[in-house]
Amino acid sequence: MKKLFLASAFALGLLVTSCASLTTKGGMGVLYTGVSEGEAVTANTLGKKVGTAEITNILGLVTTGDASIQTAAKNAGITRISHIDCKKTSVIGVYGKYTVYVYGD
């Protein structure tokens, strides 16, 4: 029984660790997280363009992508950033995605 408890605790620890990179200001859902959050604002006026960039995480073992602000701005041809938002999604710690949205002209 003790071995089963330790194995369960270890497995739960792995799941929680895989979610760690996607923590949100409002906390994480154990089964599902799908939130959008504001990241930064500048003094520039609201732009008409929006660029995105994202990172994907599988099982907390493989993470790929480029969610940098520079990449998102470049993808939309933005040179003057007005603000930045992000969206974080996680499903049972098995799949996670982080998307950055850069707005500007």
N, C-alpha and C positions, 0 to 999 in steps of 0.2 A: 504494500500500500504506500509506503514511504517513497519507493522508487517511482511509482506512478505520479505521486504528488510532485516530486522533483522534476520529472520529465514534463509534466503539464506546466509547471512554473517556468521552466526553461523555454518551452514553446511559446508561452504567452510573452515572455521577455523578448523573444525574437520578433514577434508581431508588433509589439509596442515600439521596439527599436526601429523597425522599418518605417513606421509612421513619423518618427521624430523629425525628419527633414521637412515635413509638411504641417508643422504645428501652426495653429491659427490664433488670432487674438481672442476668439471666442471659445477656444478649446477644440478638442478633436472628438468626433463621434467614433464609438467603437466599431460599429458596423459600416457607417457611411459618413463621409464629410464632403460637402459641396458648398463652399463659401467664396464670396468675392470680397476683397478688401482693398481699401485705398492704401497706397504705399508712399507717394510723395506728390507735392504740388510746387509749382514755380510761380513767379509773378507774370509769366507770359499769358496772353489771352488764350481762351479755349480754342484748340486747333480743330481742323476739319479732317485730319488724317488719323488713322489708328494702325499701329503696327503690333504684331504679336510675336512671341517666341516662347518655347516651352521645353520643359524637362519631363521625362517619363521615368517612373520607378516601378520595377517588377520584383515583388517579394522582398524588397529591401536588399536584394543581392545585386541587381543590375540597374544602374541609373544612367540615362543617356539624354543628350540634348544640350541646348544653349539658351537659357532664359535670361540672357543679359539685356540690359536696357539698350545698350549699343546695338545689338542684333535686332531687337524689335523695332527700334527707330530706323535702322538701315532698311529693314524689310518694307517699310512704308515710305521711305524717302523723307523722313522727318529730320529737320535740322534744328528746330526750335521746339523743345518739349514743354507742354503745358502741365500735364500731370500723368501719373502712373498708377494703374490699378493692377491687381492680380486675382487669379482664381485658383483655388486649391481644391483638388478632388482626391479622395482616398476611399477605397472599397476594401474593408476588412484587413487592411494592411497588406493586401496581395497586390493591388494596383494603385498607383498614385500618379497624379499629374499636376504640375505647377505651370501656369501660363501667366506671362506678364503682358500687360496691355499698355502701350505708350501712345499718348495722344499729343498732337501738335501739328505744326505746319512745316 
